[in-house]
Amino acid sequence: MVSSCEFIAKFGSVEEEADESAFWMELIIESGLLKQQAVEPLHTEASELAKIMAKSRISASASLRQSKVRGK
């Protein structure tokens, strides 16, 4: 069973990986290795995933803090 802290940490790991993927796709586009039209949908998806994971991590962290304050 995964603890709440481990669950939140996994959100952070996924966020970092998605953000790094978006970074490399930006470099691919800027360097001209592939056409922007080929990479842009993947770049957008990676950026959106990073944002979703960041918000999920923040929400889960806040929920954990509130449950600790309540003594649960």
N, C-alpha and C positions, 0 to 999 in steps of 0.2 A: 504494500500500500504506500502511496506517495503522500508525504506530508504537505501541508499547505505551503510551507516555505519552499519546498522542492518544486511544487507546482508553479509557484510564482517565478522561481528561478528558470524554469523551462520556458516560460513566456519570454523572459529576457534573452535566453539563448536563441530562440526562434527569431526574435526581433533583430538581434545582431546579425544573424545569418541572412535574413531577408534584406537588411540594410546593406550588407557587404555585397550581396548579389546585385542590388541596384547600382552600387558604386562601380562594380566591374562592367556592368552593361553601359553605364555612362562613358566609361573609358573606351569601350568597344565602338560606341557611336562616334565619340570625339576623334578617335584615331582613324576612323574610316575603315576599320576591319570588316564591318558589315554595314549594310544600309540601315538608316534609322527606321525605315518602315518595317524592317524585319525584326528589330530588337525592341522597338518602342512598346508594343503590347506587353512583352515580358517585363520590361523595366517598370511600366505602370503597375503591373500586378505585384511585383516585388515591393515597390514603394507602398502600395495599399496594404499589403500584408504586414509590413513593418509598422505602419500606423495602427493597424488593428491590434497587433500584438502589444504595442506600447500602451494603448488604451486599456487592453485587457489586463496587463500587468499592473497598471496603476489602480484599476478598479479592484482587482483581487487583493492588492496590498492594503488598500483602504478598508476593504471588507474584513481582512484579517486583523487590522488594527482595531476596528470597531468591536469585533468579537472578543478581543483580548480585554478591551476596556469594560465590556459587559461581563467579563469573567467566564466566558464560555470556552 
